[in-house]
Amino acid sequence: MSSMMIHTLLDACEVVLYEQGEPRSSFWLASQVVEMKLWRASGAHVRGALCQHIAKHCETSRFVTLPDDEWGLRSWAAE
């Protein structure tokens, strides 16, 4: 997955979540995408992008919201 082309903030979040293998908060995701030099974003930007993607794509979104204000990958549910 780390060889995935990163064109958007959502791509960067997907890479980080995939590599971590567990749900994370939007603020943690933001810190990681910046630290890994994948994207420059704040926790609010990450949260907004994830919420917007889920609202637009519903069941086909690559992300899911989880308890404790965390985000995960929909593909984890299939595993």
MARBA-3410 file (N, C-alpha, C, O; in Angstrom, 1 decimal):
79
0.8,-1.2,0.0,0.0,0.0,0.0,0.9,1.3,0.0,0.4,2.3,-0.6 ~ 2.0,1.2,0.6,2.8,2.4,0.7,3.3,2.9,-0.7,3.8,4.0,-0.8 ~ 3.2,2.1,-1.7,3.6,2.5,-3.0,2.4,3.2,-3.8,2.6,3.5,-4.9 ~ 1.3,3.3,-3.1,0.1,3.9,-3.6,0.4,5.4,-4.0,1.1,6.1,-3.2 ~ -0.1,5.8,-5.1,0.1,7.2,-5.5,-0.8,8.1,-4.6,-1.9,7.8,-4.3
-0.2,9.2,-4.1,-0.9,10.0,-3.2,-1.3,11.3,-3.9,-0.4,12.1,-4.2 ~ -2.5,11.5,-4.2,-3.0,12.7,-4.9,-3.9,13.6,-4.1,-4.1,14.7,-4.4 ~ -4.4,13.0,-3.0,-5.3,13.8,-2.1,-5.0,13.5,-0.6,-4.2,12.6,-0.3 ~ -5.5,14.3,0.2,-5.4,14.1,1.7,-6.0,12.8,2.0,-5.5,12.1,2.9 ~ -7.1,12.4,1.4,-7.7,11.1,1.7,-6.8,9.9,1.3,-6.7,8.9,2.1
-6.0,10.1,0.2,-5.0,9.0,-0.1,-4.0,8.9,1.0,-3.6,7.8,1.4 ~ -3.5,10.1,1.5,-2.5,10.1,2.6,-3.1,9.4,3.8,-2.4,8.6,4.5 ~ -4.3,9.7,4.2,-4.9,9.1,5.4,-5.1,7.6,5.2,-4.8,6.8,6.1 ~ -5.4,7.2,4.0,-5.6,5.7,3.7,-4.2,5.0,3.9,-4.2,4.0,4.5 ~ -3.1,5.6,3.4,-1.8,5.0,3.6,-1.5,4.9,5.0,-1.0,3.8,5.5
-1.7,5.9,5.8,-1.3,5.9,7.2,-2.2,4.9,8.0,-1.6,4.1,8.7 ~ -3.5,4.9,7.7,-4.3,3.9,8.4,-3.9,2.5,8.0,-3.9,1.6,8.9 ~ -3.7,2.2,6.7,-3.3,0.9,6.3,-2.0,0.5,7.0,-1.9,-0.7,7.5 ~ -1.0,1.3,7.0,0.3,1.0,7.7,0.1,0.8,9.2,0.8,0.0,9.7 ~ -0.8,1.5,9.8,-0.9,1.4,11.3,-1.8,0.2,11.6,-1.6,-0.5,12.6
-2.8,-0.1,10.7,-3.6,-1.3,10.9,-4.6,-1.2,12.0,-5.2,-2.2,12.5 ~ -4.9,0.0,12.5,-5.9,0.2,13.5,-6.4,1.6,13.5,-5.8,2.5,12.9 ~ -7.7,1.8,14.0,-8.3,3.1,13.9,-7.5,4.2,14.6,-6.8,3.9,15.6 ~ -7.6,5.4,14.2,-6.9,6.6,14.7,-7.8,7.8,14.7,-8.7,7.8,13.9 ~ -7.5,8.8,15.5,-8.2,10.0,15.5,-7.8,10.9,14.3,-6.7,10.7,13.8
-8.6,11.9,14.0,-8.3,12.8,12.9,-7.0,13.6,13.2,-6.2,13.9,12.3 ~ -6.9,14.0,14.5,-5.7,14.8,14.9,-4.4,13.9,14.8,-3.4,14.4,14.4 ~ -4.5,12.7,15.2,-3.4,11.8,15.0,-3.0,11.6,13.6,-1.9,11.6,13.2 ~ -4.0,11.3,12.7,-3.8,11.2,11.3,-3.1,12.4,10.7,-2.2,12.3,9.9 ~ -3.6,13.6,11.1,-3.0,14.8,10.6,-1.5,14.9,11.0,-0.7,15.2,10.1
-1.2,14.5,12.2,0.2,14.6,12.6,1.1,13.6,11.8,2.2,13.9,11.5 ~ 0.5,12.5,11.5,1.3,11.4,10.8,1.5,11.8,9.3,2.5,11.6,8.8 ~ 0.4,12.3,8.7,0.6,12.7,7.3,1.6,13.8,7.1,2.3,13.9,6.1 ~ 1.6,14.7,8.1,2.6,15.8,8.0,4.0,15.2,8.3,5.0,15.5,7.6 ~ 4.1,14.4,9.4,5.4,13.9,9.8,6.0,13.0,8.7,7.2,13.0,8.5
5.2,12.2,8.0,5.6,11.4,6.9,5.8,12.1,5.6,6.2,11.5,4.6 ~ 5.5,13.4,5.7,5.7,14.3,4.5,4.8,13.8,3.3,5.2,13.9,2.2 ~ 3.6,13.3,3.7,2.6,12.9,2.7,1.7,14.1,2.3,1.3,14.2,1.1 ~ 1.4,14.9,3.2,0.4,16.0,3.0,0.5,17.0,4.2,0.9,16.6,5.3 ~ 0.2,18.2,3.9,0.2,19.2,5.0,-1.3,19.4,5.3,-2.1,19.9,4.5
-1.7,19.1,6.6,-3.1,19.2,7.0,-3.2,19.3,8.5,-2.4,18.8,9.2 ~ -4.2,19.9,8.9,-4.5,20.0,10.4,-5.6,18.9,10.7,-6.1,18.2,9.8 ~ -5.8,18.7,12.0,-6.8,17.7,12.4,-8.2,18.0,11.8,-8.9,17.2,11.4 ~ -8.5,19.3,11.8,-9.8,19.8,11.3,-9.9,19.5,9.8,-11.0,19.2,9.3 ~ -8.8,19.7,9.1,-8.8,19.4,7.6,-9.1,17.9,7.4,-9.9,17.5,6.5
-8.4,17.1,8.1,-8.5,15.6,8.0,-10.0,15.2,8.3,-10.6,14.5,7.6 ~ -10.4,15.7,9.5,-11.8,15.4,9.9,-12.8,15.8,8.8,-13.7,15.1,8.5 ~ -12.7,17.0,8.3,-13.6,17.5,7.3,-13.6,16.7,6.0,-14.6,16.4,5.4 ~ -12.4,16.4,5.6,-12.2,15.6,4.3,-12.8,14.2,4.5,-13.5,13.7,3.6 ~ -12.6,13.5,5.7,-13.2,12.2,5.9,-14.7,12.3,6.0,-15.4,11.5,5.4
-15.2,13.3,6.8,-16.7,13.4,6.9,-17.3,13.6,5.5,-18.4,13.0,5.2 ~ -16.7,14.5,4.8,-17.3,14.8,3.4,-17.3,13.6,2.5,-18.2,13.3,1.8 ~ -16.2,12.8,2.6,-16.1,11.6,1.7,-17.1,10.6,2.1,-17.8,10.0,1.3 ~ -17.3,10.4,3.4,-18.2,9.4,3.9,-19.7,9.9,3.5,-20.5,9.1,3.1 ~ -20.0,11.2,3.7,-21.3,11.7,3.4,-21.6,11.5,1.9,-22.7,11.2,1.5
-20.6,11.8,1.1,-20.8,11.7,-0.4,-20.9,10.2,-0.9,-21.7,10.0,-1.8 ~ -20.1,9.4,-0.3,-20.0,8.0,-0.9,-20.7,6.9,0.0,-20.8,5.8,-0.4 ~ -21.2,7.3,1.2,-21.9,6.4,2.1,-21.2,5.0,2.2,-20.1,4.9,2.6 ~ -22.0,4.0,1.7,-21.5,2.6,1.8,-20.3,2.3,1.0,-19.6,1.3,1.2 ~ -20.0,3.1,0.0,-18.8,2.8,-0.9,-17.6,3.6,-0.4,-16.5,3.5,-1.1
-17.7,4.4,0.6,-16.5,5.2,1.1,-15.4,4.2,1.5,-15.7,3.1,2.1 ~ -14.2,4.6,1.4,-13.1,3.7,1.8,-12.9,3.9,3.3,-12.0,3.1,3.8 ~ -13.5,4.8,3.9,-13.4,5.1,5.4,-14.7,4.8,6.1,-15.8,4.9,5.6 ~ -14.5,4.6,7.4,-15.7,4.5,8.3,-15.4,5.2,9.6,-14.2,5.3,10.0 ~ -16.4,5.7,10.2,-16.3,6.4,11.5,-16.5,5.3,12.6,-17.3,4.4,12.4
-15.7,5.4,13.7,-15.8,4.5,14.8,-16.0,5.2,16.1,-15.8,6.4,16.2 ~ -16.3,4.4,17.1,-16.4,5.1,18.5,-15.1,5.8,18.9,-14.1,5.6,18.3 ~ -15.3,6.6,19.8,-14.1,7.4,20.4,-13.5,8.3,19.4,-12.3,8.6,19.5 ~ -14.3,8.8,18.4,-13.9,9.8,17.5,-12.7,9.3,16.7,-11.7,10.1,16.4 ~ -12.7,8.1,16.2,-11.7,7.5,15.4,-12.2,7.1,14.1,-13.4,7.0,13.8
-11.2,6.9,13.2,-11.5,6.6,11.8,-10.8,5.3,11.4,-9.7,5.1,11.9 ~ -11.4,4.6,10.5,-10.7,3.3,10.1,-11.0,3.1,8.6,-11.7,3.9,7.9 ~ -10.5,2.0,8.1,-10.7,1.7,6.7,-11.9,0.7,6.6,-12.0,-0.3,7.3 ~ -12.7,0.9,5.6,-13.9,0.0,5.4,-13.4,-1.4,5.1,-14.0,-2.4,5.4 ~ -12.2,-1.5,4.4,-11.7,-2.8,4.0,-11.4,-3.7,5.2,-11.4,-4.9,5.1
-11.2,-3.1,6.4,-10.9,-3.9,7.6,-12.1,-4.7,8.0,-12.0,-5.8,8.5 ~ -13.3,-4.3,7.7,-14.5,-5.0,8.0,-14.6,-6.3,7.2,-15.3,-7.2,7.6 ~ -14.0,-6.3,6.0,-14.1,-7.4,5.1,-13.1,-8.5,5.5,-13.2,-9.6,5.0 ~ -12.1,-8.1,6.3,-11.0,-9.1,6.7,-11.5,-10.0,7.7,-10.7,-10.9,8.1
END
